[in-house]
Amino acid sequence: MSHIKKNLFPIFLSLVLIFVSFPFQTISAKASDYIAFIVLTKYSENVDIGAEFNIAAITSTGKLPTWKSSNSSLASVNTYGKVTAKKAGTVTITAKIKNAEASCRVTINKTRITISKTSASIERGEILKLTAATSNNSQVTWKSSKKSIAEIDENGVITGIKPGETTITASVQGSSATCKIKVKAPTISLNLSTVTLYRGQKNQLKASVSSGILPAWKSNKKSVAVVDDSGSITAVKHGTAVISATVDGVSKSCKVVVEIPTIKLSALELNLKQGTASTISASISSGNPPVWTSSNPKVATVDSTGRITAVKKGTAYIYASEDGAKERCIIHVSE
């Protein structure tokens, strides 16, 4: 039908021009004898949201018609027939004069959106950029359904916040497209799975985290071994502790064994005269100095270097102790 109207329009326009070219003074008919009519340049149109176009009208009176939209929320029309498409749907634009009117049916297309990804996986701290194209080149707005999982800015740049799933939505003019985002839990590996130390010794743990996030370090027995924020372990006393590195609920651990040292004395029995002194030495596997004590200081005393002094006649035990290990030397004091 629209094809027929387009073919008839040039003929109809020619007739109108011939009609208006006659001198009006030679026409004796009354105004009521004429048929009022309006001819439009468009009777149907298909456009996108945001489009603007003009409809021209020729009237039998030569006057401008009044224009009206059947739904101005979908498309508006101004005094001169300029139409602006606002929302998807179908609307009728009507030009009207006294005793005549003509209409143009306007179909406004729903805006189509295509998004660069419909699903993706990232880790905490990782960035991913999405792009969106629209059928009318309009700008989209971005939104994350769970900002605590992943955020997105106005440019479509996503940042992973914590493990979980969220939906990213690109919206424009009542249309939308979505992308499912999964923020994955990281993988962690440690350079050591078991460490053996003596009291006071240190070792460095290193964590490799897929997300690049620094782990939180923790010891389950601080009385045995402690760890600082960089993963440096310090043995406190003999026993077993577990050091863990944790990121986003994922942990990797290292077993720390603080061994009891072995002690060897240079002498296990000495005979001393009252008032004399002698020094014994201790070889300790931990490399730490021993703590020297006497079982009976009234018979024999010992200082921090292992020097023993015989005090009076009798028997005493001199002990060298280190982190749970103890070795003794028997001292016989004579007059």
C-alpha positions as CSV (number, residue, x, y, z in Angstrom):
1,M,0.0,0.0,0.0
2,S,2.8,2.4,0.9
3,H,4.4,1.6,-2.5
4,I,1.1,2.7,-4.3
5,K,1.0,5.9,-2.2
6,K,4.5,6.7,-3.2
7,N,3.7,6.3,-6.9
8,L,0.5,8.4,-6.7
9,F,2.2,11.2,-4.8
10,P,4.0,12.9,-7.7
11,I,0.8,12.7,-9.8
12,F,-1.3,14.1,-7.0
13,L,1.2,16.8,-6.3
14,S,1.1,17.8,-10.0
15,L,-2.7,18.1,-9.9
16,V,-2.5,20.2,-6.8
17,L,0.0,22.6,-8.5
18,I,-2.3,22.9,-11.6
19,F,-5.2,23.6,-9.3
20,V,-3.5,26.3,-7.3
21,S,-2.1,27.9,-10.5
22,F,-5.5,28.9,-11.8
23,P,-6.4,32.5,-11.1
24,F,-8.8,32.4,-8.1
25,Q,-10.9,35.3,-9.5
26,T,-12.1,33.1,-12.4
27,I,-13.5,30.5,-10.0
28,S,-17.1,31.2,-9.0
29,A,-17.8,28.1,-6.9
30,K,-18.3,28.5,-3.2
31,A,-15.8,27.5,-0.6
32,S,-18.1,24.8,0.6
33,D,-18.0,23.2,-2.9
34,Y,-14.3,22.3,-2.4
35,I,-13.0,19.1,-0.8
36,A,-10.4,19.7,2.0
37,F,-7.4,17.5,1.8
38,I,-3.8,17.0,3.1
39,V,-1.0,15.4,1.3
40,L,2.0,14.1,3.3
41,T,5.5,13.3,2.1
42,K,5.6,10.2,4.4
43,Y,2.8,7.9,5.4
44,S,5.0,5.4,7.3
45,E,8.5,5.4,8.7
46,N,10.8,3.0,10.6
47,V,13.4,4.6,12.8
48,D,15.6,4.0,15.8
49,I,15.3,5.7,19.2
50,G,16.8,9.1,19.1
51,A,16.2,9.6,15.4
52,E,14.7,12.8,14.0
53,F,13.0,13.3,10.7
54,N,10.6,15.7,9.0
55,I,7.2,15.2,7.5
56,A,6.1,17.8,5.0
57,A,2.4,18.5,4.4
58,I,0.5,20.2,1.5
59,T,-3.0,21.4,2.4
60,S,-5.9,22.3,0.1
61,T,-6.1,25.6,2.0
62,G,-2.4,26.4,1.6
63,K,-2.2,26.8,5.4
64,L,0.1,25.0,7.8
65,P,-1.6,22.1,9.5
66,T,-1.6,21.4,13.2
67,W,0.5,18.3,14.2
68,K,-0.2,15.8,16.9
69,S,1.4,12.6,18.2
70,S,-0.8,9.8,19.4
71,N,1.7,9.1,22.1
72,S,4.2,11.8,22.8
73,S,6.1,9.6,25.2
74,L,7.1,7.5,22.2
75,A,7.6,10.2,19.6
76,S,6.9,13.9,19.7
77,V,6.2,16.3,16.7
78,N,6.7,20.0,16.6
79,T,4.7,22.8,14.8
80,Y,6.6,22.2,11.6
81,G,6.3,18.4,11.4
82,K,9.7,17.5,12.9
83,V,9.4,14.1,14.6
84,T,11.7,12.9,17.4
85,A,11.7,9.2,18.3
86,K,11.9,8.7,22.1
87,K,10.9,5.1,23.0
88,A,10.4,1.8,21.2
89,G,6.8,1.2,19.9
90,T,4.4,2.4,17.3
91,V,2.9,5.9,17.1
92,T,0.7,7.8,14.7
93,I,1.7,11.4,13.7
94,T,-1.3,13.3,12.4
95,A,-1.5,16.6,10.4
96,K,-4.9,18.3,10.6
97,I,-6.8,21.2,9.0
98,K,-10.5,21.9,9.1
99,N,-12.4,19.0,7.6
100,A,-9.2,17.1,6.7
101,E,-6.4,15.2,8.3
102,A,-3.6,12.7,7.2
103,S,-1.4,10.4,9.3
104,C,2.0,8.8,9.2
105,R,2.5,5.6,11.1
106,V,6.0,5.6,12.8
107,T,7.6,2.4,14.1
108,I,10.4,3.0,16.6
109,N,12.8,0.1,16.9
110,K,14.0,-1.2,20.2
111,T,17.7,-0.5,20.7
112,R,19.8,-3.5,20.2
113,I,22.9,-4.1,22.3
114,T,25.8,-6.5,21.7
115,I,28.3,-7.0,24.5
116,S,32.0,-8.2,24.0
117,K,31.6,-11.1,26.5
118,T,28.7,-13.0,27.9
119,S,30.8,-14.7,30.6
120,A,34.3,-14.3,32.1
121,S,36.4,-15.4,35.0
122,I,38.8,-13.2,36.9
123,E,40.5,-13.1,40.3
124,R,40.5,-10.5,43.1
125,G,42.4,-7.4,42.0
126,E,42.3,-8.5,38.3
127,I,40.9,-6.1,35.7
128,L,38.7,-6.9,32.7
129,K,37.3,-4.4,30.2
130,L,33.9,-5.0,28.5
131,T,32.7,-3.1,25.5
132,A,29.1,-2.7,24.2
133,A,27.8,-1.7,20.7
134,T,24.3,-0.4,20.2
135,S,22.2,-0.2,17.1
136,N,21.9,3.6,17.3
137,N,25.4,4.3,18.7
138,S,24.0,5.5,22.0
139,Q,26.0,5.3,25.2
140,V,25.3,2.4,27.6
141,T,25.3,2.5,31.4
142,W,27.0,-0.3,33.3
143,K,26.0,-2.0,36.6
144,S,27.1,-4.9,38.8
145,S,24.5,-6.9,40.6
146,K,26.9,-7.6,43.4
147,K,29.5,-4.8,43.9
148,S,31.0,-6.7,46.8
149,I,32.1,-9.4,44.3
150,A,33.1,-7.2,41.3
151,E,32.8,-3.5,40.5
152,I,32.4,-1.9,37.1
153,D,33.0,1.8,36.1
154,E,31.4,4.0,33.5
155,N,33.9,2.8,30.9
156,G,33.1,-0.9,31.3
157,V,36.2,-1.7,33.4
158,I,35.6,-4.6,35.8
159,T,37.6,-5.1,39.0
160,G,37.4,-8.3,41.0
161,I,36.8,-7.7,44.7
162,K,36.4,-11.2,46.3
163,P,35.5,-14.7,45.2
164,G,31.9,-15.2,44.0
165,E,29.6,-14.5,41.1
166,T,27.9,-11.4,39.8
167,T,26.0,-10.2,36.7
168,I,27.3,-7.2,34.8
169,T,24.5,-5.4,32.9
170,A,24.8,-2.9,30.0
171,S,21.6,-0.8,29.6
172,V,20.4,1.8,27.2
173,Q,16.9,3.0,26.3
174,G,15.1,0.1,27.9
175,S,17.3,-2.5,26.4
176,S,20.0,-4.5,28.2
177,A,22.7,-7.2,27.7
178,T,24.5,-9.1,30.5
179,C,27.8,-10.8,31.2
180,K,28.2,-13.3,34.0
181,I,31.4,-12.7,36.0
182,K,33.0,-15.3,38.3
183,V,35.7,-14.0,40.6
184,K,37.7,-17.2,41.2
185,A,39.5,-18.3,44.4
186,P,43.2,-18.0,43.9
187,T,45.8,-20.8,43.9
188,I,48.7,-20.7,46.4
189,S,52.0,-22.5,46.6
190,L,54.8,-22.3,49.1
191,N,58.5,-22.8,48.5
192,L,58.7,-25.2,51.5
193,S,56.3,-27.7,53.0
194,T,58.4,-28.7,56.0
195,V,61.1,-26.8,57.9
196,T,63.3,-28.1,60.7
197,L,64.9,-25.5,63.0
198,Y,66.5,-25.1,66.4
199,R,65.5,-22.5,68.9
200,G,66.3,-19.0,67.6
201,Q,66.9,-20.0,64.0
202,K,65.0,-18.4,61.1
203,N,63.8,-19.4,57.7
204,Q,62.0,-17.6,54.9
205,L,58.7,-18.8,53.5
206,K,57.7,-17.5,50.1
207,A,54.1,-17.7,48.7
208,S,53.2,-17.7,45.1
209,V,49.6,-16.5,44.7
210,S,47.9,-16.6,41.3
211,S,46.0,-13.3,42.0
212,G,49.2,-11.5,43.1
213,I,47.6,-10.6,46.4
214,L,49.9,-10.8,49.4
215,P,48.8,-13.6,51.8
216,A,48.1,-13.3,55.5
217,W,50.6,-15.4,57.6
218,K,49.7,-17.2,60.8
219,S,51.3,-19.7,63.2
220,N,49.0,-22.1,65.0
221,K,51.5,-22.3,67.9
222,K,53.3,-19.1,68.6
223,S,55.0,-20.6,71.6
224,V,56.9,-22.9,69.2
225,A,57.4,-20.7,66.1
226,V,56.2,-17.3,65.0
227,V,55.9,-15.8,61.5
228,D,55.9,-12.1,60.4
229,D,54.0,-10.4,57.6
230,S,56.7,-11.2,55.1
231,G,56.7,-15.0,55.8
232,S,59.9,-15.0,57.9
233,I,59.8,-17.9,60.5
234,T,61.5,-17.7,63.9
235,A,61.8,-20.8,66.1
236,V,60.9,-20.1,69.7
237,K,61.2,-23.5,71.5
238,H,61.1,-27.2,70.7
239,G,57.9,-28.6,69.4
240,T,55.8,-28.5,66.2
241,A,53.9,-25.6,64.6
242,V,52.0,-25.1,61.4
243,I,52.5,-21.9,59.4
244,S,49.8,-21.0,57.0
245,A,49.5,-18.4,54.2
246,T,45.9,-17.5,53.4
247,V,44.3,-15.4,50.6
248,D,40.5,-15.2,50.1
249,G,39.8,-18.3,52.2
250,V,42.4,-20.4,50.4
251,S,45.4,-21.6,52.5
252,K,48.6,-23.4,52.1
253,S,50.7,-24.5,55.1
254,C,54.2,-25.5,56.1
255,K,55.1,-27.7,59.0
256,V,57.7,-26.3,61.3
257,V,59.6,-28.7,63.6
258,V,61.8,-27.1,66.3
259,E,64.1,-29.9,67.4
260,I,65.5,-30.5,70.8
261,P,69.3,-30.0,70.5
262,T,72.0,-32.5,71.5
263,I,74.6,-31.5,74.0
264,K,78.1,-33.0,74.5
265,L,80.3,-31.9,77.4
266,S,84.0,-31.9,77.4
267,A,84.0,-33.9,80.6
268,L,81.3,-36.0,82.3
269,E,83.1,-36.3,85.7
270,L,85.7,-34.2,87.5
271,N,87.6,-34.5,90.8
272,L,88.5,-31.2,92.3
273,K,90.2,-30.0,95.5
274,Q,88.3,-27.6,97.7
275,G,89.1,-24.1,96.6
276,T,90.2,-25.0,93.0
277,A,88.4,-24.4,89.7
278,S,88.1,-25.9,86.3
279,T,86.2,-25.1,83.1
280,I,84.2,-27.5,81.0
281,S,82.8,-26.8,77.5
282,A,79.5,-27.8,75.8
283,S,79.1,-28.6,72.2
284,I,75.4,-27.9,71.3
285,S,73.8,-28.8,67.9
286,S,71.6,-25.7,67.9
287,G,74.7,-23.5,68.2
288,N,73.0,-21.7,71.2
289,P,75.0,-21.2,74.4
290,P,73.8,-23.5,77.3
291,V,72.4,-22.4,80.7
292,W,74.8,-23.7,83.4
293,T,73.4,-24.7,86.8
294,S,74.7,-26.5,89.9
295,S,72.6,-29.1,91.8
296,N,74.5,-28.1,95.0
297,P,76.1,-24.7,95.0
298,K,77.4,-25.3,98.6
299,V,79.7,-28.0,97.1
300,A,80.4,-26.5,93.6
301,T,79.3,-23.5,91.7
302,V,79.4,-22.7,88.0
303,D,79.3,-19.5,86.0
304,S,77.8,-18.6,82.6
305,T,81.0,-19.7,80.8
306,G,81.2,-23.2,82.4
307,R,83.9,-22.4,84.9
308,I,83.4,-24.6,88.0
309,T,84.6,-23.7,91.5
310,A,84.9,-26.3,94.2
311,V,83.5,-24.9,97.5
312,K,83.7,-27.7,100.0
313,K,83.9,-31.5,100.2
314,G,81.0,-33.4,98.7
315,T,79.4,-34.2,95.4
316,A,77.5,-31.9,93.0
317,Y,76.0,-32.1,89.5
318,I,76.8,-29.4,87.0
319,Y,74.1,-29.1,84.2
320,A,74.3,-27.6,80.8
321,S,70.7,-27.0,79.5
322,E,69.4,-25.8,76.1
323,D,65.7,-25.9,75.0
324,G,64.7,-29.1,76.7
325,A,68.0,-30.8,76.4
326,K,70.2,-31.3,79.5
327,E,73.6,-33.0,80.1
328,R,75.5,-33.3,83.4
329,C,79.0,-33.5,84.8
330,I,79.6,-35.1,88.2
331,I,81.8,-33.1,90.5
332,H,83.7,-34.7,93.4
333,V,85.1,-32.2,95.8
334,S,87.8,-33.3,98.2
335,E,89.6,-31.5,101.0
